[in-house]
Amino acid sequence: MAPAFLDRAQLQDRADHGVRRIALALLRNADAASNKFLKADAKGGKQTTVADDALHDFRVAVRRFRSWTRAFRAPLHGSLSGKQRRALRKIFRDTGAARDTGVHLAWMRDQRKELNARQRVGHDWLSAHLKVEKDAGWIAALSAAQRFDALSPRLARRLNEYCSVVDDEQVGPIGVIIARRLLEQADDLQAALAAIDNERDEVPIHRARIAAKRLRYLAEHAAPLVNGGDTLVAALEHLQDTLGDLHDVHVFAARIAHDSGAHHGHGRHHVAGEQSRATGIEALTERLHERGRRAFLDVEKEWLLARGAPFFARVRAMAEEISRLARLGTEIERKYLLTALPEKLLDAQSVEIKQGYLPGEHLLERVRCTGKARAAQRWTRTVKSGSGLKRIEFEDDTDATVGSALWRLTRGRRVHKRRYTIREEDGGVWQVDEFLDRPLIL
């Protein structure tokens, strides 16, 4: 997992500031990866595993930076120009050929020992083609790293300096913005997976792969802050790798078909050699398709036909927790008095809550017990300060021993209610409290 650039306190940063701070951290990572790649090439060239790994790291670092800045275009308004975004896209694309051919050559090396002497003729012919292509791709990747080094200082300057309205209440905490994007990108991934029917669905598979990457790169920053977040990111990484395997199969199969077809168009002077080459190409193509079938079965087993529903439920829970943590420092709450329970509550989730208030004048301290069954009860302490629409609020979990001790101090200042939760399509949340100890609905 990539290093996270958020802690719980930073979730409450203004979005326009927090988004830029993380973008700068990702840019510094990409700078370091670019330098590592250029040094690895200068020391050993493209023939070394170190250089291949350095290229991969540079490519991933640029992709993480682009993914973040794409996800938060509105908070980053004015910090990246259209020309700079296009330059970043071209830099990323120019690293693709060397990466793809490197992956294909590594797979080819693993296959050679399984082929007979006749099939190896086709294997060696295809490997030679790939090496020529990798040479050209490597030159393009080096040029991309050099262009990135020239572009990076300008990006850093623009990200460091921006205009902001100090009292703009439309700019919320970065945690709330991240939670919203998590839900949106999870929806994108779910829709892309739903469009996949079989291993030959090249376009839906590619879209799902990109959607999985974007969701993973976003979730990485928030995952350490919530229980189970790291497991969620690991599941996304596995999905991304499996879909990437399918994508590589599609790209390489098209490459083999193109190269072998172009070669046959030049005539046939050595029939025996041509037949051996064709036999080898056929064997490699079948092995490639088998690799694709295995990868598709893995995706199908875990993600297709609504099998991914539990995962997406966990993403929603993670987004809710991130949003809650981001709002802990400041509570903005509007209350309405109802004359009766709305009909929509008939199917809504509900939970019973007992809460009491400790004595105090300047600070309001609340003890709350949520849930009926003792084993499932959750105790929390909340301290509030201020009055009106906007107040400071801090909340922390506690255990039943401390909660029960504090509860005894709230005698005469207690309420008992049932809370219903309704989520709107636009992301808004209504909470309706039906008080069980008095005739009141809020």
TORLOSE-138395 format. One record per residue (C-alpha): x, y, z; residue in one letter. Coordinates in Angstrom, 3 decimals. Last residue first. Layout:
N
        c1        c2        c3  type
         X         Y         Z     A
...
***
This chain:
442
        c1        c2        c3  type
   -37.586    15.296    16.020     L
   -40.624    13.420    17.440     I
   -41.881    14.104    20.987     L
   -44.569    12.673    23.291     P
   -42.266    11.627    26.191     R
   -40.318     8.568    27.346     D
   -40.050     6.697    24.026     L
   -38.803     9.649    21.997     F
   -39.029     9.035    18.249     E
   -35.839    10.496    16.762     D
   -35.728    10.900    12.989     V
   -32.304    11.062    11.325     Q
   -32.245    12.330     7.760     W
   -29.117    11.820     5.644     V
   -28.203    13.566     2.395     G
   -26.249    11.627    -0.245     G
   -28.228    12.875    -3.262     D
   -30.312     9.662    -3.336     E
   -31.527    10.288     0.227     E
   -30.582     8.158     3.205     R
   -33.151     7.595     5.954     I
   -32.110     6.748     9.517     T
   -34.519     5.997    12.371     Y
   -33.594     6.679    16.012     R
   -35.646     5.226    18.903     R
   -35.547     7.287    22.054     K
   -34.849     7.335    25.804     H
   -33.874    10.608    27.456     V
   -31.962    11.391    30.647     R
   -31.294    14.421    32.888     R
   -32.853    13.358    36.222     G
   -30.018    10.938    36.998     R
   -26.998    11.754    34.800     T
   -24.322    10.897    37.369     L
   -25.250     7.173    37.366     R
   -24.562     7.128    33.622     W
   -20.958     8.131    34.232     L
   -20.275     4.877    36.066     A
   -22.175     2.864    33.447     S
   -20.175     4.401    30.614     G
   -16.859     3.798    32.375     V
   -17.629     0.106    32.852     T
   -19.399    -0.276    29.487     A
   -16.381     0.919    27.531     D
   -15.769     4.294    25.889     T
   -15.979     5.644    22.361     D
   -15.083     9.283    21.766     D
   -16.951    12.342    20.543     E
   -15.881    15.967    20.244     F
   -18.324    18.688    19.170     E
   -17.890    22.398    18.452     I
   -21.153    24.053    17.499     R
   -22.845    25.528    14.435     K
   -26.586    26.196    14.253     L
   -26.951    27.829    17.662     G
   -24.817    27.275    20.733     S
   -21.219    26.714    21.751     G
   -19.422    23.742    23.240     S
   -20.190    20.049    23.048     K
   -18.538    17.047    24.719     V
   -19.590    13.543    23.698     T
   -18.983    10.252    25.480     R
   -19.871     6.987    23.748     T
   -21.068     3.518    24.783     W
   -21.935     0.866    22.164     R
   -24.174    -2.043    23.084     Q
   -23.939    -5.298    21.115     A
   -23.186    -7.654    23.994     A
   -25.716    -5.917    26.244     R
   -28.553    -6.259    23.716     A
   -30.515    -3.010    23.432     K
   -28.415    -0.765    21.211     G
   -26.757     2.634    21.673     T
   -25.682     3.906    25.089     C
   -24.935     7.615    25.258     R
   -23.185     9.837    27.794     V
   -23.357    13.579    27.102     R
   -21.156    16.430    28.250     E
   -22.304    20.018    27.670     L
   -19.566    22.504    28.443     L
   -20.038    25.978    29.953     H
   -22.673    25.154    32.595     E
   -22.177    21.570    33.748     G
   -24.000    18.544    35.208     P
   -23.723    15.371    33.093     L
   -26.303    14.657    30.421     Y
   -27.943    11.289    29.763     G
   -28.535     9.146    26.714     Q
   -30.416     5.960    25.959     K
   -30.654     5.046    22.283     I
   -32.652     2.379    20.465     E
   -31.761     1.665    16.854     V
   -33.662     1.969    13.602     S
   -33.304     1.050     9.926     Q
   -36.058     2.336     7.663     A
   -38.876     0.231     6.200     D
   -41.789     1.847     8.091     L
   -39.854     5.103     8.356     L
   -41.029     6.282     4.938     K
   -44.503     6.734     6.408     E
   -43.289     9.763     8.365     P
   -43.737     9.589    12.183     L
   -46.150    12.234    13.462     A
   -46.336    15.929    14.382     T
   -42.692    16.585    13.608     L
   -40.393    19.211    15.179     L
   -37.394    19.994    12.982     Y
   -33.733    20.123    13.915     K
   -30.776    21.475    11.929     R
   -27.255    20.354    12.771     E
   -23.787    21.571    11.937     I
   -21.333    19.864    14.285     E
   -17.692    20.858    14.186     T
   -14.696    18.829    15.359     G
   -16.326    15.459    14.826     L
   -17.344    16.263    11.245     R
   -14.340    14.660     9.559     A
   -14.694    11.572    11.751     L
   -18.312    11.149    10.673     R
   -17.428    11.567     6.979     S
   -14.696     8.960     7.293     I
   -17.118     6.615     9.088     E
   -19.806     7.028     6.430     E
   -17.293     6.451     3.636     A
   -16.050     3.263     5.331     M
   -19.612     1.984     5.718     A
   -20.277     2.666     2.044     R
   -17.061     0.865     1.093     V
   -18.070    -2.060     3.305     R
   -21.422    -2.308     1.509     A
   -19.470    -2.305    -1.748     F
   -17.507    -5.335    -0.569     F
   -20.635    -7.196     0.563     P
   -22.225    -6.609    -2.896     A
   -19.254    -8.046    -4.835     G
   -21.062   -11.295    -5.538     R
   -23.761    -9.285    -7.330     A
   -23.419   -11.362   -10.515     L
   -19.675   -10.674   -10.791     L
   -17.151    -9.945    -8.041     W
   -15.535   -12.892    -6.258     E
   -16.078   -15.954    -8.444     K
   -16.336   -14.011   -11.692     E
   -13.064   -12.179   -11.087     V
   -11.183   -15.424   -10.366     D
   -12.857   -17.172   -13.284     L
   -11.754   -14.287   -15.515     F
    -8.121   -14.663   -14.443     A
    -8.153   -18.381   -15.175     R
    -9.706   -17.811   -18.595     R
    -7.141   -15.122   -19.446     G
    -4.220   -17.409   -18.597     R
    -5.829   -20.076   -20.765     E
    -6.022   -17.532   -23.583     H
    -2.295   -16.855   -23.262     L
    -1.471   -20.555   -23.262     R
    -3.507   -20.966   -26.454     E
    -1.727   -18.020   -28.055     T
     1.671   -19.403   -27.067     L
     0.916   -22.781   -28.647     A
    -0.382   -21.157   -31.856     E
     2.679   -18.911   -32.089     I
     4.963   -21.929   -31.676     G
     3.154   -23.915   -34.351     T
     3.220   -20.915   -36.686     A
     6.983   -20.557   -36.217     R
     7.489   -24.254   -36.854     S
     5.365   -24.040   -40.001     Q
     7.229   -20.992   -41.249     E
    10.569   -22.662   -40.672     G
     9.476   -25.722   -42.636     A
     8.122   -23.574   -45.477     V
    11.190   -21.419   -45.854     H
    10.489   -18.894   -48.592     H
     6.929   -17.875   -47.712     R
     5.817   -14.383   -48.663     G
     5.804   -11.037   -46.937     H
     2.156   -11.134   -45.769     G
     2.897   -13.899   -43.333     H
     4.986   -11.463   -41.259     H
     2.178    -8.922   -40.961     A
    -0.218   -11.596   -39.744     G
     2.259   -12.879   -37.135     S
     2.907    -9.368   -35.835     D
    -0.756    -8.312   -35.721     H
    -2.066   -11.531   -34.171     A
     0.694   -11.516   -31.565     I
     0.017    -7.869   -30.642     R
    -3.742    -8.468   -30.405     A
    -3.094   -11.407   -28.066     A
    -0.697    -9.242   -26.040     F
    -3.225    -6.450   -25.484     V
    -6.091    -8.791   -24.587     H
    -3.931   -10.925   -22.280     V
    -2.520    -7.808   -20.611     D
    -6.083    -6.620   -19.933     H
    -6.976    -9.948   -18.340     L
    -3.893    -9.771   -16.115     D
    -4.784    -6.185   -15.235     G
    -8.253    -7.367   -14.228     L
    -6.554    -9.792   -11.845     T
    -4.114    -7.173   -10.531     D
    -6.884    -4.604    -9.992     Q
    -9.062    -7.151    -8.219     L
    -6.179    -8.098    -5.927     H
    -5.450    -4.430    -5.196     E
    -9.117    -3.770    -4.494     L
    -9.244    -6.644    -2.001     A
    -6.085    -5.294    -0.321     A
    -7.708    -1.840    -0.082     V
   -10.723    -3.322     1.716     L
    -8.496    -5.287     4.074     T
    -6.604    -2.081     4.924     D
    -9.870    -0.306     5.727     G
   -11.089    -3.026     8.086     G
   -11.404    -0.626    11.016     N
   -11.126     2.981     9.894     V
    -8.271     5.524     9.799     L
    -5.745     3.320     7.988     P
    -8.089     3.183     4.942     A
    -8.419     6.947     4.350     A
    -5.377     7.535     2.165     H
    -5.507     4.165     0.417     E
    -9.193     4.635    -0.468     A
    -8.404     7.171    -3.192     L
    -5.749     5.092    -4.929     Y
    -7.971     2.014    -4.572     R
   -11.032     3.690    -6.071     L
    -9.032     4.984    -9.016     R
    -7.375     1.649    -9.617     K
   -10.654    -0.282    -9.455     A
   -12.262     2.150   -11.937     A
    -9.350     1.697   -14.358     I
    -9.650    -2.091   -14.182     R
   -13.448    -1.925   -14.534     A
   -13.100     0.186   -17.672     R
   -10.582    -2.260   -19.177     H
   -12.862    -5.205   -18.398     I
   -15.844    -3.390   -19.926     P
   -13.808    -2.718   -23.135     V
   -12.304    -6.206   -23.531     E
   -15.401    -8.306   -22.965     D
   -13.654   -11.502   -24.161     R
   -13.330   -12.932   -20.637     E
   -17.105   -13.103   -20.236     N
   -20.180   -11.070   -19.260     D
   -18.750    -7.812   -17.889     I
   -21.186    -4.842   -17.762     A
   -21.960    -5.318   -14.046     A
   -18.264    -4.882   -13.261     L
   -18.282    -1.413   -14.834     A
   -21.395    -0.373   -12.910     A
   -19.901    -1.518    -9.583     Q
   -16.650     0.290   -10.344     L
   -18.399     3.565   -11.137     D
   -20.610     3.256    -8.032     D
   -17.476     2.736    -5.919     A
   -16.064     5.886    -7.525     Q
   -19.076     7.922    -6.473     E
   -19.151     6.507    -2.938     L
   -15.448     7.110    -2.393     L
   -15.826    10.597    -3.898     R
   -18.396    11.531    -1.239     R
   -16.220    10.178     1.562     A
   -13.220    12.117     0.237     I
   -15.246    15.367     0.216     I
   -16.430    14.763     3.792     V
   -12.871    14.024     4.900     G
   -11.608    17.197     3.207     I
   -13.763    19.299     5.496     P
   -16.319    21.551     3.782     G
   -15.862    24.553     1.514     V
   -19.372    26.038     1.148     Q
   -18.799    27.806     4.471     E
   -16.554    30.353     2.737     D
   -15.240    32.438     5.629     D
   -11.609    32.636     4.472     V
   -12.297    32.889     0.732     V
    -9.427    31.108    -1.001     S
    -6.798    32.007    -3.592     C
    -4.024    29.560    -4.483     Y
    -0.283    29.110    -4.111     E
     1.362    25.799    -3.239     N
    -0.368    23.805    -5.974     L
     0.704    26.260    -8.669     R
     4.321    26.257    -7.502     R
     4.427    22.452    -7.252     A
     3.053    22.018   -10.769     L
     5.720    24.364   -12.139     R
     8.431    22.443   -10.288     P
     7.106    19.113   -11.716     S
     7.080    20.015   -15.414     L
    10.835    19.840   -16.084     A
    11.246    16.592   -14.142     D
     8.181    15.212   -15.931     F
     9.738    15.982   -19.306     R
    12.852    14.018   -18.300     Q
    10.727    11.088   -17.125     A
     8.760    11.088   -20.417     A
    11.980    11.149   -22.471     S
    13.205     8.126   -20.550     L
     9.875     6.388   -21.223     A
    10.064     7.119   -24.974     A
    13.588     5.664   -25.161     I
    12.362     2.587   -23.295     W
     9.446     2.151   -25.664     G
    11.772     2.027   -28.681     A
    13.956    -0.603   -27.031     D
    10.857    -2.473   -25.813     K
     9.551    -2.756   -29.384     E
    12.819    -4.263   -30.575     V
    12.736    -6.675   -27.650     K
     9.138    -7.627   -28.456     L
     9.991    -8.551   -32.045     H
    12.879   -10.724   -30.882     A
    10.606   -12.449   -28.374     S
     8.128   -13.244   -31.170     L
    10.802   -14.989   -33.264     W
    12.137   -16.839   -30.218     D
     8.694   -18.178   -29.311     H
     7.901   -19.165   -32.896     G
    11.072   -21.224   -33.115     V
    10.461   -22.472   -29.579     R
     7.452   -24.426   -30.831     Q
     9.698   -26.761   -32.851     R
    12.039   -27.423   -29.927     A
     9.210   -28.218   -27.507     N
     7.611   -25.602   -25.258     L
     7.299   -25.667   -21.437     E
    10.760   -24.115   -20.862     K
     9.787   -21.172   -23.055     R
     6.682   -20.202   -21.076     Q
     8.371   -18.402   -18.169     D
    10.529   -16.362   -20.527     R
     7.421   -15.375   -22.495     M
     5.717   -14.048   -19.346     W
     8.730   -11.825   -18.610     A
     8.753   -10.656   -22.242     L
     5.068    -9.706   -22.056     H
     5.557    -7.721   -18.830     V
     8.540    -5.849   -20.302     G
     6.586    -5.234   -23.516     T
     3.783    -3.631   -21.526     D
     6.076    -1.462   -19.352     R
     8.165    -0.236   -22.261     A
     5.038     0.562   -24.275     A
     3.255     2.325   -21.420     G
     5.782     4.944   -20.292     T
     4.768     7.318   -23.090     D
     1.147     7.131   -21.920     R
     2.024     8.578   -18.513     F
     3.992    11.465   -19.958     I
     1.190    12.114   -22.454     K
    -1.401    12.310   -19.670     R
     0.847    14.590   -17.617     L
     1.246    16.951   -20.596     A
    -2.524    16.981   -21.101     R
    -3.044    17.930   -17.447     R
    -0.443    20.671   -17.791     Q
    -2.156    22.121   -20.863     K
    -5.557    22.041   -19.126     G
    -4.077    24.048   -16.283     S
    -3.533    22.637   -12.814     L
    -4.014    24.795    -9.706     S
    -6.943    26.938   -10.899     G
    -9.674    24.773    -9.368     H
    -8.103    22.147    -7.114     L
   -11.228    21.882    -4.891     P
   -13.326    21.362    -8.066     A
   -10.981    18.947    -9.880     R
   -10.771    16.570    -6.942     F
   -10.872    13.067    -8.421     A
    -8.747    14.041   -11.419     R
    -6.032    15.481    -9.181     T
    -5.927    12.279    -7.138     W
    -5.848     9.974   -10.179     S
    -3.134    12.053   -11.840     R
    -0.912    11.884    -8.751     F
    -1.491     8.156    -8.350     R
    -0.790     7.562   -12.060     R
     2.468     9.499   -11.856     V
     3.565     7.367    -8.892     A
     2.502     4.151   -10.671     V
     4.573     4.986   -13.766     R
     7.584     5.928   -11.696     F
     7.358     2.703    -9.678     D
     7.071     0.598   -12.852     H
    10.060     2.350   -14.398     L
    12.064     1.723   -11.230     A
    11.093    -1.959   -11.283     D
    12.316    -2.305   -14.881     D
    15.536    -0.462   -13.991     A
    16.199    -2.759   -11.030     V
    15.448    -5.834   -13.174     T
    18.308    -4.797   -15.434     T
    18.417    -4.826   -19.242     Q
    16.959    -1.348   -19.579     K
    20.201     0.383   -18.711     G
    22.544    -0.372   -15.804     G
    23.738     2.809   -14.143     K
    22.206     5.512   -16.319     A
    18.934     3.574   -16.489     D
    18.791     3.148   -12.700     A
    19.572     6.858   -12.247     K
    16.717     7.895   -14.571     L
    14.272     5.561   -12.795     F
    15.274     6.704    -9.309     K
    14.940    10.345   -10.313     N
    11.452     9.733   -11.692     S
    10.427     7.812    -8.554     A
    11.595    10.651    -6.285     A
     9.695    13.232    -8.322     D
     6.581    11.007    -8.320     A
     6.730    10.813    -4.529     N
     7.089    14.601    -4.346     R
     4.004    14.946    -6.553     L
     2.042    12.638    -4.257     L
     2.961    14.838    -1.273     A
     1.986    17.959    -3.242     L
    -1.390    16.421    -4.138     A
    -1.918    15.571    -0.460     I
    -1.426    19.199     0.574     R
    -3.545    20.406    -2.324     R
    -6.519    18.277    -1.278     V
    -6.144    19.410     2.337     G
    -6.153    23.132     1.549     H
    -9.178    23.273    -0.771     D
   -10.939    20.647     1.386     A
   -10.620    22.608     4.631     R
    -8.874    20.357     7.106     D
   -11.124    18.132     9.261     Q
    -9.698    14.883     7.942     L
    -6.343    16.298     9.009     Q
    -7.127    15.536    12.660     A
    -7.800    11.883    11.901     R
    -4.562    11.408     9.991     D
    -4.016    11.768     6.291     L
    -1.073    11.356     3.919     F
    -1.166     7.596     3.522     A
     1.928     5.799     2.254     P
     1.177     3.529    -0.716     A
     0.000     0.000     0.000     M
***
